[in-house]
Amino acid sequence: MRSEDIARLAGVSRSTVSRVMNNYPNVPEETRRKVMKVIEKYRYEPNTSARVLAGKGTNTIGLFVVSIADHQSSNRIYQNNYFAPFVDAIVDTANSLGYYVLIHTVYTQEDFAKVRQAFLQRRIDGGIIVGTQTNIAMVQEIAGLHAPFILIDYDVAEIVENRLNQNCLSIINTDDYEGAKEAVTHLIDLGHREIAMITGRTNTYSGRQRYQAYVDTLHARGLPFKEAYVLHGEFLKHKAYEEVKRLIQSGARPTAIFSANDDMAIAAMKALQEEGLQVPDDVSIIGFDDVPVAAQLAPRLTSVRLPLYEMSKEAVHTVIAMCERRQIAFHTVRFPTKLMIRDSCKPL
């Protein structure tokens, strides 16, 4: 069935059908209902290729999930407690606004070509990139295509320094520094002085912010910084598990651990238990992200909550606004965090 057939059955012009399909505001509500009734009855689907050739959008956004550091399994994105709810929220929000989502995983540097190809082949109208590591060359290349895209967890200063804040680009971050500062401060207020940290990757904006807050808060409260207490987890469960095992077996005994994400905190809890240490009786622990499973553990994990749903919703609304030319200027949003106090910490 063609759009001409829809127009004939609805008793309207072909241009009216086009305006309804493209959600133009200047269509009388009665006319819109009439056209949509015919479309739904005959299950009409517009020809996407024809729309692209005509210079119209695809009503599709791309979601590019980057996980270059983890080489443990081929489906690691979907086993990650941070990425999985993020993907779900973006897809649900986009679908509710009449947009499809094309999901690509980026596991190697070469996979970044997928991002460029999706734009060049006009398979998507705009894109969202989450899990980004410092890769200014990739950002410059995508920005050079003048296509709408969102970066989640990226250093705004780097974008400004490279003069990319003139492009159709937006950045969404959370206040990781304040969240990490609140977590470490909570442990200090509980009486802990020997506090270790499991770090994320320092080539990510969030990884750097959370680590710097740990260092700064120790110094601000007059506590010594111990290099031996810095465990390089890289946001990966198996790395965190190995690092905590190594620390405990070396004879070191921190009374508390701050972890840069919940997955690593959960792995640390397992490692501590295997070494005969109980959480929180022997070691208090705080995670970051507040993924759904955090509140279901035993003991329930104290964690810094990120508003993942709100971030996802903002990302989708912003990229669609840019696709529809309702927003074209450089745009940044920073979401606050919140410490969720549960059972994995106790006063020393």
MOHUTA-V200740 format. One record per helix or strand. SS is the DSSP state (~ for helix, > for strand). FROM is the first residue (numbers start at 0). TO is the last residue. If there is no record, write none. Layout:
SS;FROM;TO + SS;FROM;TO
This chain:
~;2;9 + ~;13;20 + ~;28;41 + ~;47;52 + >;59;65 + ~;75;78 + ~;82;95 + >;99;105 + ~;108;119 + >;125;129 + ~;135;142 + >;147;151 + ~;155;160 + >;168;173 + ~;175;188 + >;194;198 + ~;204;219 + ~;226;228 + >;229;231 + ~;236;248 + >;255;258 + ~;261;273 + >;283;288 + ~;291;295 + >;301;304 + ~;307;322 + >;330;334 + >;337;339
